[in-house]
Amino acid sequence: MIEIDIFIAESLGDGLETAVSSLKAAVQTTLTHEQIESAALSILLTDDAEIQVMNRDYRGEDRPTDVLSFEAGDELGGYLGDIAISVETAVVQAENAGHDLVEELQLLAVHGTLHLLGYDHLSVEEKDEMWGRQTAVLNQLNLSHVIPNEDPHD
């Protein structure tokens, strides 16, 4: 069984509830692609200010970012961890890329889930593997037109 909890920060107001099912589908598709049958994770949709604090406190980078993943580690059984997504940054990235916000949020959910599963993009080899998996999942979601952000800091 897959359990996905999604929380929306009060600072974002209303209007993101419609994205919840799309985000759950993105995570479910990622886990299925990775042959994970039982897991739990949470996603926080937040703003730039809150994600900047997290990025500063946990990564030492005092700036907003699009997505952060916090692996739970093996000691929590099937709980993979937490993902934080800045909706404000996602809006800008979606506009720059020419697709809609929900599609960008799905991309970031896939990306964050892959990080929770241990994938990274610090080296060329790691990035090639992670981007390949990410592209395969996006294709399964009919989002082949959604291209990941190439920010060197993420």
Residue pairs with C-beta under 8 A, 6 or more apart in sequence:
1 37
1 38
2 27
2 28
2 31
2 36
2 37
2 38
2 39
2 40
3 39
3 40
3 41
4 23
4 24
4 27
4 28
4 40
4 41
4 42
4 43
5 40
5 41
5 42
5 43
6 20
6 23
6 24
6 42
6 43
6 44
6 45
7 42
7 43
7 44
7 45
8 16
8 17
8 44
8 45
9 44
9 45
9 46
9 47
9 50
11 46
11 47
11 49
11 50
12 45
12 46
12 47
12 87
16 45
16 87
18 102
19 45
19 101
19 102
19 105
22 102
22 105
22 106
23 43
23 105
23 106
23 109
25 106
25 141
26 105
26 106
26 107
26 109
26 110
26 113
26 137
26 141
27 41
27 43
27 109
27 110
27 113
29 110
29 137
29 140
29 141
30 109
30 110
30 113
30 114
30 117
30 137
31 37
31 39
31 113
33 133
33 136
33 137
33 140
34 114
34 117
34 133
36 117
38 78
39 78
39 79
39 80
40 78
40 79
40 80
41 79
41 80
41 81
41 82
41 83
41 113
41 116
42 82
42 83
43 82
43 83
43 84
43 85
43 109
43 112
44 82
44 83
44 84
44 85
45 85
45 87
45 105
46 84
46 85
46 86
46 87
47 86
47 87
47 88
48 64
48 86
48 88
48 89
49 64
50 84
50 86
51 64
51 65
51 68
51 84
51 85
51 86
51 89
52 62
52 63
52 64
52 65
54 68
54 84
55 61
55 62
55 63
55 64
55 65
55 68
56 62
56 63
58 68
58 70
59 68
61 153
63 153
64 86
64 88
64 89
65 86
65 89
65 151
65 153
65 154
66 85
66 86
66 89
66 90
66 93
66 108
66 149
66 151
66 154
67 83
67 84
67 85
67 86
67 108
67 111
67 112
67 154
68 83
68 84
68 112
69 81
69 82
69 83
69 112
69 113
69 115
69 116
70 81
70 82
70 83
70 84
71 80
71 81
71 115
71 116
71 118
72 79
72 80
72 81
72 82
72 116
73 81
80 113
80 116
80 117
81 116
83 108
83 109
83 112
83 113
83 115
83 116
85 105
85 108
85 109
85 112
87 101
87 105
90 101
90 104
90 105
90 108
91 101
91 104
93 104
93 149
94 100
94 101
94 103
94 104
97 104
97 146
97 147
97 149
99 145
99 146
103 143
103 146
104 146
106 138
106 141
106 143
106 146
107 134
107 138
107 143
107 146
107 148
110 134
110 137
110 138
110 141
111 134
111 148
114 130
114 133
114 134
119 126
119 129
119 130
119 133
120 126
120 130
121 127
121 130
121 131
131 148
134 148
135 144
138 144
138 146
